[in-house]
């Protein structure tokens, strides 16, 4: 053997090939699903102009908040902006379908209500929509779980789940 050659055991070569094949296969599967499912932001892929958000009918300041629908469910319309969710308090009844529609005024935000399955990314230029039902009464924090700037720590709101009347 010359001084510059490296000996690799045949079993090690097999493992190198096996791991390489798994990595390549994983990339192929990810690429396939990315193309087949047309990479989209989370939610219902509803486009909106973030710069004119406050001028739209649905996200105008006077239209934000909780509205009861004809079928008894509730729709909550909110705006995320550095550094808060607006309105800062929403009240909904327990064990009732709640559809949250939220849009970002400025940057990427995350929305999470601990103790529930309500979590979504709020991407500028899109309306994020989540449907859930809260199973326990009480006050729950609504926090931003995507870093959105220096005031990120103070970006929260509250969900108050009330007993049915």
N, C-alpha and C positions, 0 to 999 in steps of 0.2 A: 504494500500500500504506500502511496505517496504521502507526504507529510500534510497535504492540504485537503485530503478527502475525509469525509465524515462517514462513519459506519452507522447505518440505521437498521435496527433489527427488523426482520420481515413482519413480525407481529405489530410493531409500532407503525410500520408503513400501512398495514391494513386499517389500524385505528385512525390514522391521519386521513385516509381515503373515506372511511365511514363517517367521520365527523364532518369532513368537507362536503360530502354528499348530503348530509342532514341539513347543513347550513344552506346550501344551494337550494335544496328542496323547500325549505322554509321560506326563502326569498321568493321562489317561484309561486308558492301558495299565496303569500301576502300580495304579490304583484297581481296575480289573477283576481283575487277578491277586491282589491282596490280598483281595478279596471271594470270588473263585472258589476260591482255595486256603485260605480261612479262616486268616487270620494266626495263626500258632502259634509258640511258641518252638522253637528248634532241637531235633532229636532225635526221639524216639518219642512225645512228648506224654504222658508218664506222670506223673500228679499225685501229689505226696507232701506231707505236712505237715512243713515244715522245723523247726518248734518241737518236734515229737515224733520227729525223724529218728533219734536215738539209741535210741529205744524200739521202732523197727520191727525185725522179724527180720532183714531183709537188711542194713540199715545199722547194726546194733548193733556196738559196738566189737569184740567177739570174732568177728564174721563178716566183717570187712573183710579185704581181701587177695586173693590169687590162688587160684583153685580150678580144677582140671582137670575138664572135662566128660567124659561117657561117649564122645563122638565124637572125643576127642583135642584139642579146642579148649580155650581157657582163658577164664575169666570173671574180671575184676578188678573188685572192688567197692571204691569209695573215697568219701571225704567231703572236700569243700573247705570250709575254715573259715579266718577270718582268724587267722593268716597262715601257712597250711600246707595241704598235701595229706596225708591220712591213709589208709593207711600211707605213710610217707615214702620207702620203697623198695619197688618191685615188680620181681620177676624172672620173665621169660617166655622160652621158647625161640624161637630164630630160625625164620623161615618157618613159623609156626604161627598159626592164626586166634586173635586176641585180641579179646574183647568187653569194653570198659570201660563200667562203669555207675557214674556219679558223681552225687552230689547235694550241694547247698550247704546248710550249716547256717545261714548268715546273710545274705550279700549276693551280688550278681552277681560271678562269677569267670569267667575264661577258662582253658582248658587247652590247652597246645600242647607237642608234643614235636618240637623242631627235627630235620630230617632224616627225618621221617616224615610221613604224611598224618593223624596223630592230632591233631586240633584241634576244640574245641567250646566253646560257651558253657555255663556251669553256672549256671542260673537258679534262684533260690530258689523252692521249691514244685514243682519238676519234676525228674525223673530224666533226665539226659543219657546217651545211649548212643552209643558209637562202636565200630565193628568195623574192625580192621586186621590186618596181619601185618608184623612188623618183618623187614627183609631183610638187616640187618647186625648182627653181634654188637658188644657194647660197652656202655658206660654213656652214657645220654642224659639230659639234663636235662628235667624236666617243669616248665614254668613257667606262671605265671598271666599272661595277656596282656590282662586287663581290670583297670583300676585299682580296687582294693578297699579302699583306705585307706592310712594312713601306713606300715604295714609291708609294703606290696605288693612292694617291692624284694626282700624276704627270703622271699617265698612261692614255694618250689620244692620239687620232689621229684626222684626219680631212677628211671629205667627201666633195668634191667640186662637186656640181651638176651644169653642164653647159647646156646652151641652145643647142638644137639640131642644127646641122650644115646642 
